[in-house]
Amino acid sequence: MNKSDPQLVTFGCRLNTYESEVMRTHAKNAGMEDAIIFNTCAVTKEAERQARQAIRRARRENPTAKIVVTGCSAQIDPQTYAQMDEVDQIIGNDLKLKAETWAGFGGVTNTERVLVNDIMSVKETAGHLIEGVEGHARAFIQVQNGCDHRCTFCIIPYGRGNSRSVPIGEIADQLRKLVESGYNEIVMTGVDVTSYGADLPGQPSLGQMIRRVLALVPELPRLRLSSLDPVEIDEDLWRLIAEEPRLMPHLHMSLQAGDDMILKRMKRRHLRADAIEMCRKAREYRPDMAFGADIIAGFPTETDEMFQNTLNIVEECDLTFLHVFPYSERPGTPAANIPAEKQVPVPLRKERAAALRQLGSKQVENFLKHHVNKNREVIVEQDSIGRTEHFASVELDKPCKVGSLVTVETYDISGTSLKGRVL
C-alpha cells in the first residue's frame, strides 16, 4: 500500500464494489494516509464474521493504520463494531458516500467515533462520478439504492433504506465518462434494480431508463444488469432484451426458492410459475439467453418436498450460474422470529446448499458444452482469462490487455471454463 493511498476491503454485492470506489476517491482527496476502510455486508452471519476477522487481522498487521468500518453491517449494528478496540471509526451507509464525511478524517479532526444516521430518512441517491473500478475489467454503476419491500428473511432495507433512484441524466454522464476512460462493459447495479424510477418525476421504468441512456451513449459496447425480480420486467426492458445487442444475453434472477409456499412465507413478489415464464419469454426473444439466480437453502418450514421443488426449478428454467446461501437468521426480520421447531437444522441447511451447488456445477458443465466450437466476443478480466457475452469464463491461448474485447474461437472445456483461441 502506497503512503496516502487508502486500502479498501470490500465484502458483499456489486453495489458495495461500486461504492468502495467512491470512498476510495473521497478518502484519497481527504489525504487519509495509512487508512484501511472495510465496506461490510449484512446478508449472512458468515459475511459479518469474515469482516470482523479481517478487521482484527488488519490491526495486527498494521498497528498504526486508521481503521474505518462502513457498509450494511456497520449501518445495522454499529455497536458491535464500536465494541472492537481495533476500529477507529464507524460510518453509516449514506454518510460514506459524502466527500465532507471524509474531509474531516485527513487530519483526524472528526472526533465522533460512530457516525450513523437513520437510513430510512434518506430520500436521494446521488450519481457519483467515478473514473473506473480499480482492478476490474468492467465498471459498476449505481442506478438505484434501497428497497421498499420487506422480504421476511432480508435485513438489507434496514442497511440501505427505502428505494431511491439516480436521475437518467446523471447515469448517462457517468456511463459516458467510464467509456471515455476505456471501459467496454458496464454493469448497472442497485439493491432492487427493477423498482427503478418510481420516486423520480414521470416515474420512468428501468427499461425506459436503459433505452434512453443507450441512445445518449451510443459508444458503449456492452451493458449488463445485476439481479432482477422475475415479475418486474417492464415492456421497454423486454423490448431491449429482444432487440438490443449491447444488452448482454445473461440475466441474474432474484429467485430465492422454487416452492410457492416458501416464496409466500418469504413474502416474495413472484411465484414459481412467474420465474419459469420469465425464462421462457426471455429465451423466446433471445434463444441463447443464460440465467443466474440467487437461491436460499433451508428457509424455515422448508420440507424435503419443498426443497425438491427448488432443485427442480433449476433444471426447468435451465439456470446456470447459481449463488447459493444456506438460510441465515437475521435479528430484526420476521423469519428470525419463526419458532425454533419450525427452523431447519443448520446441518440440513448446509446439506441442501451443497446439493444445490452440486446441481449448479452440473448445470455449468452442460452450459459450457453448448458453447464449444463457437466464436465469442470476450472481455478480458486478467491477462489470459475473460468472459463471453453469456458470462462464461474463457481461458485464452495468449495474454491480452485487461478490459479489451477480443474475438475468440472456443475449442474445449477446462474445469469450469471454456478454452479459446484469440482470432
C-alpha positions as CSV (number, residue, x, y, z in Angstrom):
1,M,0.0,0.0,0.0
2,N,1.4,3.4,-1.0
3,K,1.6,6.0,1.6
4,S,-1.5,8.3,1.1
5,D,-3.4,5.6,-0.8
6,P,-6.3,4.2,1.4
7,Q,-6.8,0.5,1.2
8,L,-10.4,-0.7,0.6
9,V,-11.6,-4.1,1.8
10,T,-15.0,-4.9,0.2
11,F,-17.5,-7.6,1.2
12,G,-20.7,-8.5,-0.4
13,C,-22.5,-7.2,-3.5
14,R,-21.6,-5.4,-6.7
15,L,-23.1,-2.2,-5.2
16,N,-20.5,-2.3,-2.5
17,T,-17.8,-2.7,-5.1
18,Y,-19.0,0.5,-6.8
19,E,-19.4,2.4,-3.5
20,S,-15.8,1.4,-2.5
21,E,-14.5,3.2,-5.5
22,V,-16.5,6.4,-4.5
23,M,-15.0,6.1,-1.0
24,R,-11.5,5.5,-2.4
25,T,-11.7,8.8,-4.2
26,H,-13.1,10.7,-1.2
27,A,-10.6,9.3,1.2
28,K,-7.7,9.9,-1.2
29,N,-8.8,13.5,-1.8
30,A,-9.1,14.0,2.0
31,G,-5.4,13.0,2.4
32,M,-6.1,9.9,4.5
33,E,-2.8,8.3,4.9
34,D,-2.3,4.7,6.1
35,A,-6.0,4.1,6.2
36,I,-7.9,0.7,5.8
37,I,-11.6,1.0,5.0
38,F,-13.8,-2.0,5.5
39,N,-17.0,-1.9,3.4
40,T,-19.1,-4.6,5.1
41,C,-22.1,-6.8,4.2
42,A,-25.0,-8.0,6.4
43,V,-26.6,-10.6,4.1
44,T,-25.4,-13.5,6.3
45,K,-23.9,-14.1,9.7
46,E,-20.9,-15.6,7.9
47,A,-20.3,-12.3,5.9
48,E,-20.3,-10.4,9.2
49,R,-17.9,-12.9,10.9
50,Q,-15.5,-12.7,8.0
51,A,-15.5,-8.9,8.2
52,R,-14.7,-8.9,12.0
53,Q,-12.0,-11.5,11.4
54,A,-10.4,-9.4,8.6
55,I,-10.5,-6.2,10.8
56,R,-8.7,-8.0,13.6
57,R,-6.1,-9.3,11.2
58,A,-5.6,-5.9,9.6
59,R,-5.0,-4.3,13.1
60,R,-2.4,-7.0,14.0
61,E,-0.6,-6.4,10.7
62,N,-1.0,-2.6,10.6
63,P,-0.8,-1.4,14.2
64,T,-0.7,2.3,13.3
65,A,-3.3,2.3,10.5
66,K,-6.6,4.2,10.8
67,I,-9.3,1.5,10.5
68,V,-12.7,2.7,9.3
69,V,-15.8,0.4,9.1
70,T,-18.8,1.1,7.0
71,G,-21.3,-0.7,4.9
72,C,-24.6,-2.5,5.7
73,S,-23.3,-4.4,8.8
74,A,-22.0,-1.2,10.3
75,Q,-25.3,0.6,9.5
76,I,-27.5,-2.0,11.0
77,D,-25.3,-2.9,14.0
78,P,-22.8,-0.1,14.7
79,Q,-22.4,-1.1,18.4
80,T,-20.8,-4.4,17.6
81,Y,-18.0,-2.6,15.8
82,A,-17.9,0.2,18.4
83,Q,-17.0,-2.5,20.9
84,M,-14.0,-3.6,18.8
85,D,-10.8,-2.0,20.0
86,E,-9.3,-2.4,16.5
87,V,-11.9,0.0,15.0
88,D,-11.2,3.8,14.9
89,Q,-14.4,5.0,13.1
90,I,-17.8,3.6,12.1
91,I,-19.7,5.3,9.3
92,G,-23.2,4.8,8.1
93,N,-24.2,3.8,4.5
94,D,-25.4,7.3,3.4
95,L,-22.6,9.2,5.0
96,K,-19.9,7.0,3.5
97,L,-20.6,8.4,0.0
98,K,-20.3,12.1,1.0
99,A,-17.0,13.8,0.4
100,E,-17.5,16.0,3.5
101,T,-17.6,12.9,5.7
102,W,-14.1,12.0,4.8
103,A,-12.8,15.6,4.7
104,G,-12.5,15.7,8.4
105,F,-10.6,12.4,8.6
106,G,-7.5,13.5,6.7
107,G,-6.1,15.2,9.8
108,V,-8.2,13.1,12.1
109,T,-10.2,16.2,13.1
110,N,-13.5,14.3,13.3
111,T,-13.7,13.1,16.9
112,E,-17.1,11.4,16.8
113,R,-16.4,7.7,16.6
114,V,-19.8,6.5,15.4
115,L,-21.3,8.4,12.5
116,V,-24.5,6.6,11.7
117,N,-27.8,8.2,10.6
118,D,-31.4,6.9,10.4
119,I,-31.1,5.3,6.9
120,M,-34.9,5.4,6.5
121,S,-34.8,9.3,6.4
122,V,-32.5,9.3,3.3
123,K,-34.5,10.5,0.3
124,E,-32.0,10.7,-2.6
125,T,-29.4,8.6,-4.2
126,A,-26.8,10.8,-5.9
127,G,-24.9,9.6,-9.0
128,H,-21.3,9.6,-8.0
129,L,-18.9,10.1,-11.0
130,I,-16.0,7.7,-10.8
131,E,-13.4,7.2,-13.5
132,G,-13.3,3.4,-13.1
133,V,-13.2,0.5,-10.8
134,E,-9.7,-0.4,-9.7
135,G,-8.6,-3.9,-10.6
136,H,-11.7,-4.7,-12.6
137,A,-12.2,-5.2,-16.3
138,R,-15.7,-3.9,-16.1
139,A,-17.1,-1.0,-14.2
140,F,-20.2,-0.9,-12.0
141,I,-22.6,2.0,-11.9
142,Q,-25.2,2.6,-9.2
143,V,-28.6,3.4,-10.7
144,Q,-30.7,2.7,-7.6
145,N,-30.4,2.1,-3.8
146,G,-32.6,0.8,-1.0
147,C,-35.7,-1.3,-1.2
148,D,-39.4,-0.7,-0.4
149,H,-40.2,-4.4,0.0
150,R,-39.8,-6.4,3.2
151,C,-39.0,-10.0,2.4
152,T,-39.2,-11.8,5.7
153,F,-35.6,-13.1,5.6
154,C,-33.9,-9.8,4.5
155,I,-32.2,-7.3,6.7
156,I,-30.8,-5.2,3.8
157,P,-33.6,-2.5,3.7
158,Y,-32.5,-1.6,7.3
159,G,-29.0,-1.1,6.0
160,R,-29.9,0.6,2.7
161,G,-33.2,2.5,3.4
162,N,-36.1,2.9,1.1
163,S,-35.9,2.7,-2.7
164,R,-34.5,5.7,-4.5
165,S,-33.2,6.2,-8.0
166,V,-30.4,8.1,-9.8
167,P,-31.7,10.5,-12.5
168,I,-31.3,9.4,-16.1
169,G,-29.0,12.4,-17.0
170,E,-26.6,11.6,-14.2
171,I,-26.4,7.9,-15.2
172,A,-25.7,8.9,-18.8
173,D,-23.0,11.3,-17.7
174,Q,-21.3,8.6,-15.7
175,L,-21.6,6.0,-18.4
176,R,-20.0,8.4,-20.9
177,K,-17.1,9.1,-18.6
178,L,-16.5,5.4,-17.9
179,V,-16.5,4.7,-21.7
180,E,-14.1,7.6,-22.3
181,S,-11.9,6.0,-19.6
182,G,-11.7,2.9,-21.7
183,Y,-14.3,0.6,-20.1
184,N,-16.0,-1.7,-22.6
185,E,-18.5,-3.2,-20.3
186,I,-20.7,-1.6,-17.6
187,V,-22.8,-3.3,-15.0
188,M,-25.9,-1.4,-13.8
189,T,-26.4,-2.3,-10.1
190,G,-28.7,-1.5,-7.2
191,V,-30.4,-3.1,-4.3
192,D,-33.7,-3.6,-6.1
193,V,-33.0,-2.5,-9.6
194,T,-36.4,-3.3,-11.1
195,S,-38.0,-0.8,-8.8
196,Y,-36.0,2.0,-10.6
197,G,-37.8,5.3,-11.3
198,A,-40.8,5.1,-9.0
199,D,-39.5,8.0,-7.0
200,L,-38.4,10.2,-10.0
201,P,-40.5,12.8,-11.9
202,G,-42.5,11.0,-14.6
203,Q,-41.7,7.6,-12.9
204,P,-39.5,6.2,-15.8
205,S,-39.2,2.4,-15.7
206,L,-35.9,0.6,-15.7
207,G,-36.4,-0.3,-19.4
208,Q,-37.1,3.3,-20.3
209,M,-34.0,4.5,-18.4
210,I,-31.8,1.9,-20.1
211,R,-33.2,2.7,-23.6
212,R,-32.6,6.4,-23.1
213,V,-29.1,6.0,-21.7
214,L,-28.1,3.7,-24.5
215,A,-29.3,6.3,-27.0
216,L,-27.4,9.0,-25.2
217,V,-24.2,6.9,-25.1
218,P,-24.1,5.0,-28.4
219,E,-20.3,4.3,-28.0
220,L,-20.9,2.0,-25.0
221,P,-20.1,-1.6,-26.3
222,R,-21.6,-3.8,-23.6
223,L,-24.1,-3.4,-20.8
224,R,-25.1,-5.9,-18.1
225,L,-27.8,-5.8,-15.4
226,S,-27.5,-7.0,-11.8
227,S,-30.2,-9.0,-10.1
228,L,-33.8,-8.7,-11.5
229,D,-37.1,-9.6,-9.9
230,P,-39.0,-12.1,-12.2
231,V,-42.3,-10.2,-12.2
232,E,-41.0,-6.7,-12.5
233,I,-39.5,-6.6,-16.0
234,D,-41.3,-3.8,-17.8
235,E,-42.2,-3.7,-21.5
236,D,-39.4,-1.5,-22.5
237,L,-36.9,-3.9,-20.9
238,W,-38.5,-6.8,-22.7
239,R,-38.1,-4.9,-26.0
240,L,-34.4,-4.3,-25.2
241,I,-33.9,-8.0,-24.4
242,A,-35.4,-8.8,-27.8
243,E,-33.7,-6.1,-29.9
244,E,-30.6,-4.5,-28.2
245,P,-27.4,-6.4,-29.0
246,R,-25.4,-4.2,-26.5
247,L,-27.5,-5.7,-23.6
248,M,-25.7,-8.9,-22.8
249,P,-27.7,-12.3,-23.1
250,H,-27.2,-13.0,-19.4
251,L,-29.7,-12.1,-16.7
252,H,-29.4,-12.8,-13.0
253,M,-32.7,-13.6,-11.2
254,S,-33.6,-12.9,-7.6
255,L,-35.3,-16.3,-7.3
256,Q,-34.6,-17.4,-3.7
257,A,-36.8,-20.6,-3.9
258,G,-38.8,-22.8,-6.3
259,D,-41.6,-23.7,-4.0
260,D,-44.8,-21.5,-3.8
261,M,-45.4,-21.9,-0.1
262,I,-41.8,-20.9,0.8
263,L,-42.0,-18.0,-1.6
264,K,-45.1,-16.8,0.1
265,R,-43.6,-17.2,3.5
266,M,-40.6,-15.3,2.3
267,K,-43.0,-12.6,1.1
268,R,-41.6,-12.6,-2.4
269,R,-43.3,-10.8,-5.2
270,H,-43.3,-13.8,-7.6
271,L,-44.4,-17.5,-7.6
272,R,-42.8,-20.5,-9.2
273,A,-44.7,-20.1,-12.5
274,D,-43.6,-16.4,-12.8
275,A,-39.9,-17.4,-12.8
276,I,-40.5,-20.2,-15.3
277,E,-42.4,-17.7,-17.5
278,M,-39.7,-15.1,-17.3
279,C,-37.1,-17.6,-18.5
280,R,-39.4,-18.9,-21.3
281,K,-40.2,-15.4,-22.6
282,A,-36.5,-14.2,-22.4
283,R,-35.4,-17.3,-24.4
284,E,-38.2,-16.7,-26.9
285,Y,-36.7,-13.3,-27.6
286,R,-33.0,-14.4,-27.2
287,P,-32.7,-18.2,-27.6
288,D,-29.1,-18.1,-26.3
289,M,-30.1,-16.3,-23.0
290,A,-28.1,-17.5,-19.9
291,F,-29.5,-17.2,-16.4
292,G,-28.1,-16.9,-13.0
293,A,-30.1,-17.0,-9.7
294,D,-29.8,-16.3,-6.0
295,I,-31.2,-19.2,-4.0
296,I,-31.6,-19.7,-0.2
297,A,-31.5,-23.3,1.1
298,G,-33.2,-24.3,4.3
299,F,-35.7,-21.4,4.9
300,P,-37.8,-22.0,8.0
301,T,-40.6,-24.6,7.4
302,E,-38.9,-25.9,4.2
303,T,-39.7,-29.7,3.9
304,D,-37.8,-32.2,1.7
305,E,-40.6,-31.9,-0.8
306,M,-40.4,-28.1,-0.9
307,F,-36.7,-28.2,-1.3
308,Q,-37.1,-30.7,-4.2
309,N,-39.3,-28.1,-5.9
310,T,-36.3,-25.7,-5.7
311,L,-33.9,-28.3,-7.2
312,N,-36.5,-29.0,-9.9
313,I,-36.8,-25.3,-11.0
314,V,-33.1,-25.1,-11.6
315,E,-33.5,-27.6,-14.3
316,E,-36.9,-26.4,-15.5
317,C,-35.6,-22.9,-16.0
318,D,-32.2,-24.2,-17.1
319,L,-30.4,-21.9,-14.7
320,T,-26.6,-21.9,-15.0
321,F,-24.8,-19.5,-12.5
322,L,-26.2,-20.2,-9.0
323,H,-25.5,-18.0,-6.0
324,V,-26.5,-20.4,-3.1
325,F,-26.8,-19.3,0.5
326,P,-27.8,-21.5,3.5
327,Y,-30.6,-19.6,5.3
328,S,-29.1,-17.3,7.9
329,E,-31.2,-15.8,10.7
330,R,-31.0,-12.0,10.8
331,P,-32.2,-10.5,14.1
332,G,-35.0,-8.0,13.4
333,T,-36.5,-9.9,10.5
334,P,-39.8,-11.7,10.7
335,A,-38.3,-15.1,9.6
336,A,-35.9,-15.0,12.6
337,N,-39.0,-15.0,14.9
338,I,-40.4,-18.2,13.4
339,P,-40.5,-20.8,16.3
340,A,-37.3,-22.9,16.7
341,E,-39.2,-26.1,16.0
342,K,-40.0,-24.8,12.5
343,Q,-36.4,-23.7,11.8
344,V,-34.5,-26.1,9.5
345,P,-31.5,-27.5,11.5
346,V,-28.2,-25.8,10.4
347,P,-26.6,-29.1,9.2
348,L,-29.6,-29.7,6.9
349,R,-29.4,-26.2,5.6
350,K,-25.8,-26.8,4.7
351,E,-26.6,-30.2,3.2
352,R,-29.3,-28.7,1.0
353,A,-27.0,-25.8,-0.1
354,A,-24.3,-28.4,-1.0
355,A,-26.9,-30.3,-3.1
356,L,-27.8,-27.0,-4.9
357,R,-24.2,-26.2,-5.6
358,Q,-23.6,-29.7,-6.9
359,L,-26.5,-29.3,-9.3
360,G,-25.1,-25.8,-10.2
361,S,-21.8,-27.4,-11.2
362,K,-23.6,-29.9,-13.4
363,Q,-25.6,-27.0,-15.0
364,V,-22.4,-25.1,-15.7
365,E,-20.9,-28.2,-17.3
366,N,-23.9,-28.7,-19.6
367,F,-23.9,-25.0,-20.4
368,L,-20.2,-25.0,-21.4
369,K,-20.8,-28.0,-23.8
370,H,-23.2,-25.8,-25.8
371,H,-20.5,-23.1,-26.2
372,V,-17.7,-25.1,-27.6
373,N,-16.7,-24.5,-31.2
374,K,-18.3,-21.1,-31.3
375,N,-16.9,-17.6,-32.0
376,R,-17.5,-15.4,-29.0
377,E,-16.6,-11.8,-28.1
378,V,-14.8,-11.9,-24.8
379,I,-14.0,-9.2,-22.3
380,V,-10.5,-9.8,-20.8
381,E,-10.6,-9.9,-17.0
382,Q,-7.0,-11.0,-16.4
383,D,-4.1,-11.4,-18.9
384,S,-5.4,-14.6,-20.3
385,I,-8.9,-15.1,-18.8
386,G,-12.1,-13.4,-19.9
387,R,-15.9,-13.8,-20.1
388,T,-18.2,-14.2,-23.1
389,E,-21.4,-12.3,-23.7
390,H,-23.2,-15.1,-21.7
391,F,-20.8,-14.7,-18.7
392,A,-19.0,-18.0,-19.4
393,S,-15.4,-18.0,-18.3
394,V,-12.8,-18.5,-21.0
395,E,-9.1,-19.4,-20.8
396,L,-7.4,-17.6,-23.7
397,D,-4.4,-19.1,-25.5
398,K,-2.4,-15.9,-25.2
399,P,-2.3,-12.8,-22.9
400,C,-4.5,-9.8,-23.9
401,K,-5.0,-6.4,-22.5
402,V,-7.3,-6.3,-19.4
403,G,-10.6,-4.7,-20.3
404,S,-10.2,-5.2,-24.0
405,L,-12.8,-7.0,-26.2
406,V,-11.3,-9.9,-28.3
407,T,-13.0,-12.3,-30.7
408,V,-12.3,-15.9,-29.6
409,E,-12.9,-19.3,-31.1
410,T,-13.8,-21.8,-28.3
411,Y,-12.4,-25.3,-28.8
412,D,-12.5,-27.2,-25.5
413,I,-13.5,-27.1,-21.8
414,S,-11.1,-26.9,-18.8
415,G,-12.8,-27.3,-15.5
416,T,-15.4,-24.6,-15.2
417,S,-14.1,-22.6,-18.1
418,L,-14.0,-22.7,-21.9
419,K,-10.7,-22.8,-23.7
420,G,-10.4,-20.2,-26.5
421,R,-8.2,-19.2,-29.4
422,V,-7.8,-15.5,-29.9
423,L,-8.6,-14.7,-33.5
